[in-house]
């Protein structure tokens, strides 16, 4: 029996295919430093974004009843503001439906204006400078606590728990490093507590002998460092070589498992303290442990730092699109503002600025070369 085949005119077929493609592909941009000293953190972030996209696709992700393909458009900003704005414009030109990133405040803040001007929603899983969400951009969000909370929490712990009196401060002159150091200093304005020195280096420096020698003469009980683990690690080695026995403290940029490798024998048990924006405890720990296990199985490596917050950021953006029944940023933005999302990092809601409500911080120290949790504080 001969079947009858109905032919569709070629032009009409092309038009149908183009329409279907436009309906089916939703582009999610991701930006982090995949090159340079912080590349291990940036790759950690990109991996998590890809993991979220893959899991959503495997479940048959749909918007308004129509299955769509989520496409990750990943870019490298090299932790450089100029490169960051260039790739931000590249994502705008690619007509992405939303952006997850950037890592560094110094790249995220200038890039945020480009996304805002183009009407694109940005969720940063790592930007902690308070200024990021105080620019009046309605589509800028973050899923971690800001430096204001991190700095005040660390200064309180240094003074009340470690009982330090004389404090030296070093930062890497980046927007993040200087910002978190400034917030820490604000919290040290207590009776009997003195900042005995304020020095700075750069994110690419390798020799800190001059500033550490200057600090040594001032006999600090604690040195606070504002910057990333790629500088904190070598600095700890040089502190030991110079015989400086002060506590060493810093923010989430240095609060990584990689710090032990980077610091080597400069990482002395019970002398290094840091805080990570975010953290869970109690029943929520199982969800985080499950995520870490899935991540390790997929990429054959452990989570570095920001991966859980990237994963939740992608999932929240995808959920907001479903709630709004649209991937158009103008249409799903109100849904994102109103969202209450139960993620691997806990319950995430945003305030009127786009900051996470009741953001958690996790305090850590290092013992036996391992990062060890002290407490989760909200």
Buried (B, 14 or more C-beta within 10 A) or exposed (E): EEEEEEEEEEEEEEEEEEEEEEBBEBBBBBBBBBBBBBBBBBBBBBBBBBBBBEBBBEEEBEBEEEEBBBBBBBBBBBBBBEBBBBBBBBBBEEEBBBBBBBBBBBBBBBBBBBBBEBEBBBBBBBBBBBBBBEEEBBBBBBBBBBBBBBBBBBBBBBBEEEEBBBBBBBBBBBBBBBBBBBBBBEBBEEEEBBBBBBBBBEBEBEEBEEBBEEBBEEEBBBBBBBBBBBBBBBBBBBBBEBEBEBBBBBBBBBBBBBBBEBBEEBBBEEBBBBBBBBBBBEEBEEBBEEBBEBBEEBBEEEBBBBBBBBBBBBBBBBBBBBBBBBBEBEEBBEBBBEBEBEBBBBBBEBEEBBBBEEBBBBBBBBEEBEBEEBEBBE
